[in-house]
Amino acid sequence: MNAIIIVFIVVGLPIIMGIGFAAYERHLKFKEKQLKAISSETAEKAAQYAAHTERLEQRVRVLERIVTDKGIDVADEIEKLRDAPLN
């Protein structure tokens, strides 16, 4: 009976530990790939948001220029549009 326990400790236990470690390594590699995919997607979304923000900022600059250049004329034009009948 002691021989079976010794054989298990000397042979079986290292094999079981090796299989467990290999499974753990595969799990870690999977998690690493998953994190790379998520970070890539996040970077792509950040770039899209930055481009969208830049377009909005350009539009605001144009509107600011229109308002500051024409000032009173813009207010008059808005009032004329309010008074105009809708088609």
Residue pairs with C-beta under 8 A, 6 or more apart in sequence:
66 74
67 74
